Structure formats: structure tokens, C-alpha cells
Amino acid sequence: GGMTCASCAGRVERKLNKLDGVVATVNLATEKAHVNYPDGLEAASLVAEVEAAGYTAALPEPTSSETPDPTRALRNHFLVVTALAVPVIVLSMVPALQFSGWEWLALVLAAPVVLWGAWPLHRAAATNLRHGAATMDTLISVGTLAAWGWSMVALFLLGAGDPDMRMPFDLVVDPGAAADHIYLETAAVVTTFLLAGRYFETRAKRRAGRALRALLELGAKEASVLGADGAERRVPVGELVVGDRFVVRPGERIATDGVVEEGSSAVDASLLTGESVPVEVAPGDAVAGATINAGGRLVVRATRVGADTALSQIARLVTEAQNGKAPVQRLADRVSAVFVPVVI
């Protein structure tokens, strides 16, 4: 957690890769690190290394429980900032709307945008500064605070606070006119755009995670296991072991990957293969968990359970694909490592 830009991710990645035998890739979009490390190294020392870089880290936990939705708080934050910033931008850009003392109203509206709205960016910049690093947050924080600070100087000391002050909209600013120019709208619009980006990015990540959870939930929840005496008992799928024989009635989901021992039927495997026509199965044929028995009664012997099933492997591949990086992302990481110090 705490990574807010490509240069942050690049920094954490470089820090981890400095350790002997460690190969790490850090993905900003998913806020996850995929690390290969030698046996002698403790996972806790990897966490400590990330924390030494000024970020927080934790070992991954199973994502079965519903995590709190971070998008609601971000959306509210973004909407409040937008409501404050839009009047500042309109007043500054449209001279016809600049009434007597408009700049003081702009100052009152822009203050919470720059100081409260952009606070997460300022905090991230300060954390990085303490660890001797500059990231995109540093640029944004310095830029918005500079625009805000100059506006304060101009308003209180250089005559921009004159009630009759009007600020024409110029694409090219005359160097001699700088004293009566304020840049509150610049600070407000940069903050608003960044918060909008963060909100949409978080929402997209949330949707991707929800799709993955929905995929995992497509599996059966229970299975009818056949005992040695031929009696059936319902057990949670998690309790199935390789070699268990279980019954699948028409219309039921097959509990786990296995081989048909008795009965013949048609199995709807569209979930895994995309093939809409049910596949005929008979004794000796393999069937996959989470597919649907569309025909007669089957007795199946479990061959793979839990994380080894086809459905779990698909989910794992999707997760790994999310954790991987597109070439353009690697380029962004490399560029941002140079870009920020050069701009500063």
C-alpha cells in the first residue's frame, strides 16, 4: 500500500531486486509484488525492505471474504473537491464573471482543494522525501503548493488582492504582468484531475477483483459423497479428498475434477471451454469441476481437489496476468525514474 505512481512502483521494485537472489516485479495497478526469492530468505525481510523504502506491505491473504469498498470514500472526496474547484476555474478563466473581490472567494474555495483534497499527495511526497526519493507525487505536491503559495504572496503582498483586480485569460503571460496574476485555478484543476484519475483507477481495479471472485464462486459448494456402504452424505467441497466417489444428479454442478465411474450423461462445459453444446461423457471420461451435468446421474471419482482443479488454475492464471506488466508499463517505470529528478 501507499504506492501512488509509476515511480513509486519502480522504487519498490529496485529496492527488492537489490537483495541477493531476489527477482521482483511490482505492479502499480494491482498494488501487488510478485517475488521469487531464495530459500534462506524470510518473507518478513521482504516486507521490511518495502517498509524501509517508505511504503507499507503485507503478505497476501486469501480473498474469500468481501473487502471494504474503497471507491465510495474516493468518490465522495473527488465530488467535494470538484464542487469547490469548478467555481474557481470558471471565475479565473472568464473575466466577464469576475466581480469585485472575486479573487478572495477563489482563495476560500481553493484552500480546501489544495490543502485537504491533495493531502494524500502531499503526505506521499513528504514520506518519499524522508527516504531521499522524488516521485510523481513530489512533482504534483510541489506544483500545486507553488501555485497556491505564489497566489497567497500576490494577494497579500503584491496588490492582486485589490477589489478591482481583473485577470484576463492569456495563453501567453506577459512577464511584467506576473505580480497581479494568481494561479489558484492551476492548483485546483491539477488536484481535481488527479483525484478523478485515482477514483476511476480504483473503480476499475475493484471491478477486476470482483470478476475474479465471481469466477471462483462458480464452483459447487457441496458434494454428495458415496460411503463404502453405498450411503450418500453431503459434505462441503473443501472436505473432498482425491479418490472420493461422489454423485452428480441432473442439473447439478460437478463438485471437483474427476473421472466418471458410473452412468453416462451430457456435461455443459461452456464455463471452461466456451463450447455451448453439452459434451457426452461415459465411464472412464474426465470431467471438470464447476461444469454442469445436463443429463443422467453420474458417479465420479475425484482426481483433483482445491487449488489443483481446472477452475482454480484458471483463476490463478488470471491473477498472475493481473500481476504481470505490459511492456508499456515497464517503459513508464523507467521513464518516471529519470523524469521526476530532471523536472525538479
CORGIDA-V474643 format. One record per helix or strand of 3 or more residues. SS is the DSSP state (h for helix, s for strand). FROM is the first residue (numbers start at 1). LEN is the number of residues. If there is no record, write none. Layout:
# CORGIDA-V474643
{{SS & FROM & LEN} {SS & FROM & LEN}}
This chain:
# CORGIDA-V474643
{{h & 6 & 12} {s & 23 & 5} {s & 32 & 5} {h & 43 & 10} {h & 71 & 23} {h & 95 & 3} {h & 102 & 16} {h & 119 & 12} {h & 136 & 22} {h & 175 & 6} {h & 184 & 33} {s & 222 & 5} {s & 232 & 5} {h & 237 & 3} {s & 245 & 4} {s & 257 & 6} {s & 265 & 4} {h & 270 & 4} {s & 279 & 3} {s & 298 & 7} {h & 306 & 3} {h & 310 & 14} {h & 327 & 17}}
